[in-house]
Amino acid sequence: MGERYFVVREDILPEAIVKTIQVKDMLQRGEASTVHEAAERVGLSRSAFYKYKDGVYTLNQLQRERIVTISMDLEHRSGVLSKVLGLLAGSEGNVLTINQTIPLQGLANVVISMDTSGMNDGLSELVEAIRRQEGVRKASVIGQG
C-alpha cells in the first residue's frame, strides 16, 4: 500500500507535530541557523523534530515540493538501478528516499520517493522513460502529494 496523506486542522494536531512545523518554518525563513537553536526556541526536543520532520508538511509545502513515489521491479543486474537514477537526475528530479527489497528470482522491487518540483518534463514522460530502460520490468507512480 502506498503512502496516504491527510489534511488535518492544526488545532487538533499533537503539540510535537505543530512544533516540528514551527521549527521547519524558522529554519526556512532564516530565523534560526541550526535545528538545535530552532527546536530550543519552540520547546521541542531535537529527537522529536527528527522523528517527524520528513513526514510533516504544510499544504503549501506539499504543493510546492510535489513529492512523488515510484515503484519499480528491476532485474538484478549491475547498473540497472544506476541508469534509472541517471534518468531521475537528468530530469532534475530530486531523490528523497530509496528502498529496495532483496532480489528474488532475479527481480528486486525498488521504491523511490522524489521531489518533482524542479523537473523539466512531466512525470508521465519520466515514468515512460524508466519503463523503456533496459532491465526495468515494471514502473508506476504509487503516491503523489
N, C-alpha and C positions, 0 to 999 in steps of 0.2 A: 504494500500500500504506500502511495506517495505521501509527501508532506501535506498537511492540512493547515490552512490559515484561518484565523478568526479575527473579526473586528470586535473589539471589546471596549466599552466605555471606560475611560481612565479611572473614574471614581470607584469602580468595583475591582480593580486590579490589586494584587498584593503590593505592599509597600516596596518590597525589594525590586519588583518589576518597574514600578514608577521611578524609583531612584536610579535604576540602571539606565533608563531613557534619559533622565536628567544628566547623568554623567556623560553619556554619549553626546548629548547636545552641548554641554560645556566644552568638551574636547573639540567638537566640530567648530564651534564659534571662537575657539582660542581663549576662552575664559579660564582654562586650566591647561597646563603644559604636560601633565602626566596623569595617568589613571589614578595613581595614589593620591595626588592633590585633589582631583575632582571627587573621588569617592569619599575622601575625608570630609570635604566641604558639604556634601549632601547627607553624610552619616550612613554610608554603605560600606560594607567590608569589600576588599578587593576580590576575595574569593567568590562572593555573591555576584559581583559585577562580571567576572569571567565566566561564571556559570550561566548567566542569562544573556550576555552581550550579543551572541551570534544568533539568538532566536527572538529578539525583541526589536521591533522596528516601528516607527510611527508610520501611519498610512502613507504620508508623503515620501518617506524613505523607500518604502517598498515600490511605489510607483516610479520613483526616480531610478532606483537601482535595478529594477526588473530582474529579480532573481528567478532563474530557470533551473530545473533539474532534468537531466537527460540520462536515460538508462540505455545501456548497450550490451550486447553479447559479442565478445571479441574472441577470435581464435587465439589460442595460447601459443603465439609465435613471437619471436623477438622483433621489436619495432612497431607492432600494431598500435599499442597504446600511445607510443611516442608520436606516430603520424597523426593520430586523432587529436592529440594535444597541440600539434603543429597547426592543424586546421582551426582549432579554437583560438589560438594565439593570432593566427593570420586574419581572423575575422574581428579582432580586437575584443574578443570575449575575455573576461577576467575570471579564471577558475577560483572558486572559493573552497570546495571540498572535492576529494576523490575517494571513493570507497570501492574496493574490488574484492570479489569472492575468490576463494581458492579454485583454480581451474578444475572442472570435472568433465571428463570425456572430451578434452581438448578445447573447452569453452570456459570463459570467465565472464561473469556479469560485472560491469563497471557502471557506477552511478556517479555522475559529476554534477555538482551544483555550481552555477556560474552567474556572474553579473553581466547582463547583456546590454547595459545602458550605453556603452561606448561602441557597440558593434556597427560595422559598416553596412552589412547586408542584413536581411531579415532572418529570423530564426528558422523558418521553414527551409530556406536555402541552405543554411548551415547543416540542418539535420539531413537533408538530401545529400550534401557533400560527404557527411560522415558515413551514410549508408553506402555510398559508392566507393568508399575507401576499401582497399584490399584487406581482408581479414575481419571485416565487420559483418556480422551475420544479421544483427538487428540493432536499430536505434530509434528511440522515440522519446518525446517530451512527456514526463510523468508528473511534472509540477511546474506551475508558473505563478509568480507572485506579483 
